[in-house]
Amino acid sequence: MFALIRTFARTMSFTTTILQWFGENGRALPWRETRDPYAIWLSEIILQQTRIDQGRPYWERFMRRWPTVEALANATEDEVLREWQGLGYYSRARNLHTAARQVVALGGFPTTIEGIKALKGVGDYTAAAIGSIAFDLPAAVVDGNVYRVLARHYGIKTPINSTEGKKEFTQLAQSLLPPQEASAFNQAMMDFGAIQCTPSAPQCQQCPLAESCVALREDSVSALPVKEKKLKISERHLTYIYIRCNGYTAIHRRPAGDIWQGLYEPLLLEVSGERLEVRGMLEIKKNVKHVLTHRVLYADFWLWETNERPTLPDDYFWIKESDIDQYAVPRLIELLLNEL
């Protein structure tokens, strides 16, 4: 009985402290000034694997161009990809567009966690964030910030990317969530991990949870959270040839089943991922390294100036060079085009 009371007291102390900290230190963000599920959903999708300072201008541009989910649903995929250019992880943009059309078909945003999760590109975390912030649903968010705060404060060594770890952290976060303040608590946990309990150089000496933090007491802050190493990094070598022919150039749209699906690129030569030797063309940039989540790309970029259009594979087409900005390209191609 006394053990149960102590556990409850510790839970209430943690939750109360986090909420008090948030009241004094929470970040002022435009999508927090509304309960519009569209604006909130859009921010969550953009901020997946993207820093706030990088993602905020994109959110603002999307909201200006497509202020409602109906407006976004009526856009073309090319338009959405072009507006997304530079953010990376382009499947997010395609899923965003598909989900917008799902919402319109449903007649509005779903108001349950399961309904929100049924939208394309929405997982447990995003559904909990949208549901709690827009509809006051009592669902705890668990992202990198939450994993880090909970792992350190409670001294949890279970790997956060294991099945057991995901279950353990989700249950703990849910047990700490005050049902009537789900929105504030979830945003507090996000901000606390982003501002106070940061991955490196956390503000431990000024932390309101310092006295009860297991990791601080055991000098294991830098060791937590624990993550299993599963990802195998591969390499690819890409050779791009920008063809300049009387004010025109040739591009094609990348197919499904590979990186950058639906984006455009100039002529690509790739043989078994090996580096190719090119002669008779102007070298623009060589051996440019571009890091993705699960692979490292090395790209060479060449300029081929000719007065006759060469025969190209059927999926390539010619456009005016001045129109190339109308096509969404991967960040790597954007960087290489700038060299021209």
N, C-alpha and C positions, 0 to 999 in steps of 0.2 A: 504494500500500500504506500509506504513512505518512498520507495523507489519510483513508483508511478508518479507521485506528487513531484519528486525532484526532477524527473524527466519532463513533466509538463511545465515546470517552472523554467527549466533551461530553454525549452522550445519557445515559451512566451518571451523570455528575455532576448533571445536571438531575434525573433520576429519584431518585437518592439524596438530594439536597437536599430535594426535595418530600416524600419519605417521612419524612425526619428532622423536617422542619417540622411535618408532620401529627402525628407522635408527641408533639410538645410542645404543639401548638396546636389540634388537631382538636376539633370541637364535640361535646359529649355530647348525643346525641339519642336518644329512646326507640326509634325504629325501627332504630337501630344496635346495639341490645342483643339482637337476635334474628336468626336466619337464616330465619325464617318468610317465605316468598315472598309470602304474602298481605299481611302487615304492611308489607313493603318496597314491594310494588307499590302499595298504598294510599297510602303516603307520597309516592311518586313522582308519582302522578296528582294528588294534592292540591296538591303543590308546583309543578306546572306553572303558570307565570305567577302564582305566589303566594309571598309572603315566608314564611319559616319561622315568624316570630312570629305571623303571621296564620293560617297553615295548621295549626300544631301542635294548637291546641284542637279543630279539626275532626277531625284524625286520632285524637285521644284519644276524642272522642265516638263516632266511627264504630267504633272498636275496642271500646268499651264496649257499644254497642248491637248491633253485628254482629261478634263476635270471630272468626268464621271466614268463609271465602269462601262456604260453604254457607248460612250465616245471611244474608249479604248477597244471595245469589242468590234466596232465598225472600222477600225484601222486595218491596214494590211500588215502581214507579217514582216514584209520588207521595211515598212515604215517604223515598226516597233524595234526591229533589229538595228536600224540606222540610228534611232534615238538612244539605243542601249550601247552603241559602239564605244569601246574603251573600258567598260565595266568587266568584261570577261565572263566566263561561265555562261555562255549564250543560251544554254538550255533553259536558264531562268527566264529569259525574255520570251522564248517560245511558249514555255509553260504559262507565263503571265498572260499572254495573249489568249491561249486556249481557255484558261480559267475565267477570263473576263467574259468569254462567250458562254461558258457554262453558267455563270452567274446570271447573265441576261436571260438565258433559256429557262432558268429556275424562277425568274421573276424578281430576283433580289438575292442579297447575300444570305446564305444559311446561318441560322442562329444557334446551332448546336456544334459541339466539338467534332462529332462524327461527320456532320454535314460539311463543316469547313474543311476537314481532312479529305473529303471526297473531291475537292478542287485540285486540278492538275498542279503539281509542284508544291503542294502544301503537306508538310509532315507534322509530327507531334508537336515540335517546338513552335512552329509558325501558327498552327491551329490554336495552341494554348495562348499565344501572344495576342492573336486577333480576337479570340473568344473572350479573354479576360479584359482586354482594354476596350473593345467596342461594345461587348454585351454583358460584362460583369460575370462571366462564367468562371466558377472557382476551379480553374485548371492551372497548375504550376508550370512555368516554363523551365526548361533545362537546356541551356546552351553552354558554350565554352566558359563564359563568365560564371555561370551558376555552378558548373562542375568544380571550377577552381576555388570558389568561395567555400563551398560545402566540404570539399576534400581537405582543404587546409584547416578550416575551423574545427571539423570533427575528426581530423586525422585519418581519413579513409584512404586506404592503399589499394583498393580494388580498381583495376584499370577502367578508365572511363569509356573506352571503346570496346569493352567486352559486354556480352549479353548480361552477365551478372551485374556488372557495374552500372549499365544503363537502367536496369530495374531497381537497383539499390538507391541510386541518386534520385530517380524519379519519385520513388516512394518517400524518400526523406524530404525532398522539396515539397511534395504534396502535403506532408504532415506539418510542415512549417507555415503553409499558406493560410492566412486568415480569410475565410470565405467571403466576408463582407468587404474586404480590401484587396481583392485579388489583383486588380489592375495596378494599384500603387505598389504592392509587394513585388510583383513580377518586374516592374520597371526599376524598382529599388535594387533588386538582385542584379539586374543587367548593369546598372550604373555603378553599383558597389564594386563589381568585378572589373569594370572598365576604368574606374577612377582610383579606387582605394586599394583593392586586392588585385593589383595588376600582375601579368605574367612575370615580368622582371621588375626589380626595384619597387616592390609593394610598400605602401606607407604604414608599416607595422607599428612603428613607435607612436603614430598618431591615430591608430585604429581603435574605434570604440568597442571592438570585440577582442582586443588584445588579451585581456585577462582570461578569457575562456577559450582562446584559440589553441588547439592541441599542437598544430604545426609550429607555432611560435614558441610554445613551451618546450617542444622536443627538438627545436632547431632543424626542422625539416621542411620549411616553407618552400625552398627552391626545388625540393624533390617531389612536390605534390602540385597538381594531380598526376597520377601514374597513367601512362598510355602505352598500350602494346604496340610494338613496331610490326606492322603488317604490310605496309605499302612497298612494293617493289618498283623502283624508278627505272624507266627505260629511256633510250635515246633514239631520236630520229633526225635524219639529215635531209633538209629540204633545199631544193635549188629553184629559185623563182626567176623567171625571165619576163621583164616588162617590155612588151613590144610597142614601139612607137612607129606608127605608119601614117604619115600625112595627117597628123592631128588626131588619129584614132589609136586605141589600144584594145587588146582582147582580154576578157575576163570570163570566168565561169563561176557557177554557184556550187559550193561544196555539198556533196550528197549526205544523206543520212548514214549513220553508223560509224562516224569518225568525228574527230575534233572539229569545232567551228561549223557544225551543220547549218546550212542555210546562208552562210556568209559568202562573200565574193573574194576572189583572189586572181592574180595574173597567172600566166602559164606556169605550171608546177611540174618539175621533173623530180621523180623520186623512184629509185630502184632499190628495193629491199632495205630501205632506210640508210643506204650508203651514200657517201658524198660523191658527187659527180664532178668531173672536170669539164669546164666549158671554155671554148676558144672562139676567138673572132668577135667577141662582144665586149662592151665596156663594163668593167667591174664597178659596181656601185658600193657594195658592202659585203664583207665576207665573214663567215663563221660567227654570225650574230647569235648569241645565246638567249633563249627564251624559255623560262621555267613555267611549267604547268603543274597541277597537283600531282600527277602520277607519271610525268615524263619530262624530259629536257629536250628541247628542240634546238638544232643548230641550222641556221639558214644562210644561204648565199643569195645575193641579189644582183642581177645583171640587167643591163639595158641593151636591147636589140633595136637599132634604128634601121628601117628598111623602107623602100618605096613600093614594095609589092607585098600584099598580104600573104603570109605563108599558110599552108594547109594545116589546120588544127583539128583536134578531136571535135566531135559533133556538139559537145556541150559548151564549147566556147563561143562567145559572140563579141561583136565589135561595138564599142561605144566611143563617143567623143572624149578625149582626155579631160576636157573641161567639165564633163558630167560625172567623173568618177566619185566625187564627193556625195553623190546621190545614192551610192551603194554602200551597204554596211560591210566593213572588212574587219578581219581580226586585228587585234592590237599590234601583232607582229608586222602585218602588212602595212598598217598605218605608219608605224615607225620607219619601215623601209621606204615607203612612198615619200616620206618627208626628205629622204636623202636625195631625191630627184630635184 
